[in-house]
Amino acid sequence: MAKTQERTEAGSTIHRGFSFAGCAGTEYNLMERLTNKGYFQLYCEANYYWGMFNPTEFKIFTYTEGDTCLIECGNKEQFIKELDSHLEWFKQSGNDESHSDMLYAMKKYKVVEVI
């Protein structure tokens, strides 16, 4: 039986994993490698809880205590829906600082004009 790919509500593909890159302070090496591949910081609560996005490949990568999640979107509209979903989660959780950081990053890299 073939394994069904996990998908978001917007239909994007989710790839989950685990990275030892976060052990012993090496999580910034992972951030640096992603930056070198065209990713930009979306939010960073701590060295063990952050997210990045690639606006040209329509990808979002999150890191939480070693757990990784790569969301691959099929197009810009899907990508914006995923980013909006992240924004809404932070807004509902009362994390205004990360919500503001995400809006700033999305506007700076021209992912959206105004949300």
N, C-alpha and C positions, 0 to 999 in steps of 0.2 A: 504494500500500500504506500503510495507516494505521500510525502509529508506536505501538508498545506502550509503555504507561507503565511506568516502573521501579517495582518494589515491594519492600518489605522481606519478611523471612521471616514476619512477623506479618500481612502484607497491606496495610500502610500505603503510601500513594503518596509517592514521592520526586521532588522537583523540584530539579535541580542548576543552578547558575549561577555567575557570577563577579561580584564587586562591586569597583569602583574606590574604594568608600567606605573601604577600608583603607589607601589610599595617603596618604602624608604626614600620618599621625596622625589621620585622620578616622574611623577605625574606631569611635571612641566615639560619633560622631554616629549611626552605624548602630545601635549599642546603645541610644542614647537614643530613636531613632525606634521601635525594637521595644518598649522599655519603655513608651512612650506608647501602644502598641497592645495592652498587656496581657501582655507577656512579662516573665519573671523570669530572672535569671541562674541557669544550671544549673552551669556551671563556667567558669573563666577562667584559663588557664595563662599567657597573655601577650596583648598587644593584637592579636596575629595568630592566636590560637587560643582560641576560646571557644564556648560554647553557651548558648542560652536556650530557655525553654519557655513556652507559653501554656496554662495548665491549664483554661481555659474553652472554648477552641477546639480543644484536643487537638492542638497543633502543637509541633514541636521545630525550632529553627533552629540550624545550626552554621556557624561561620566559621573557615576555616583558610587563612591566607595569601592571602586574596582569593576562594578557592573557597567557595561557599555551598551549603548543603543544607537544604531545607525538607521535613520529614517531616510529612505530614498523616494523622492517624489518624481512623478512622471512628467510634470510640466510646472511652469511658474505659478499657475493658478492653484495647483495642489500644494505647492511649496508655501504659498502665502497662507493657505488654510491651516497648514501644520504650524507655521510660525504664530498665527493668530491663536491657535489652540494652546500653544505654550504661553503666550501672553495672557490669555484668559485664566489659565491655571495659576500663574503667579498673582494675577489680580485678585482672584477669589481666595487665595491663601493669605492675602494681606501683605504680601511681600512687595511693597511699593518700590523699593530700591531696585530690585531685579527687573520689575516691570518697566521702570524708567530706563534702565540700562539696555533692555531689549529693544524698546522703541527707538532709542538713540542709535543703536547698532543697525537696525533695519533701515532707518532713514539715511544714515551715513552711507551705507553701501547700496542705497537706491533699490532696496528690495521692494519697498512700498513708498508711495508718495505720502500718504497720510492714513493712519488707522484710527 
